[in-house]
Amino acid sequence: MAQNEMSYCYKILFKSTLICVEKIMTIDPGILASGWAFFPRIRRNSAPVNFSCGVVRAHKGLWQEKASTIVKRLSHYLEFHKPTFVVCEFPSFWGQSATSHASTAKGSLFKLSYLVGRIEEHCAKIGIRHVACITPQEWKGQLPKEVVQSRLIEHYGRRFRDHEADAVGIGLAIAKMLP
């Protein structure tokens, strides 16, 4: 994906003054499981409604095989919903975070980066031109998963599964309803 396309997508979804954006899919990737949410419409300053979301899981195997399974399973939802914009969380290295250091030492951040690249490649293959990769800090700042989950319960009255919660949370961030 061309850098100017990602910048365009990021600007439209997170920095513009548009009141409404349509057909957005958000993805919280993971090698074992990835969450997705599709929003037919997101209005600024209003919690998104009438969206679908879920989690896809990988089979046992090498991490590359797991990544392929995740992409294949996400492709079903990408091709069914035909989003105009895809927003995929991209891992980042948190300088002093013990979790980040441990993930880097195990190679988890690199595997996750590989998966995000595969997802982006698949989007391009099926004609989705507007893909934004955002870090957790860009959409939720320093909010821990538990706080994101509590905000989702506040807006929707229910808990979301791991990864699914972050995918829905990214939608709330686009609507300017998270922090």
Buried (B, 14 or more C-beta within 10 A) or exposed (E): BEEEBBEBBBEBBBEEEEEEBEBBBBBBBBBBBBBBBBBBBBBBEEBBEEBEBBBBEBEEEEBEEBBBBBBEBBBEBBEEBEBBBBBBBBBBEBEEEEEBEEBBEEEBBEBBBBBBBBBBEBBEEEEBBBBBBBEBEBBBEEBEEEBBBEBBEEBBEEEBEBBBBBBBBBBBBBBEBBE
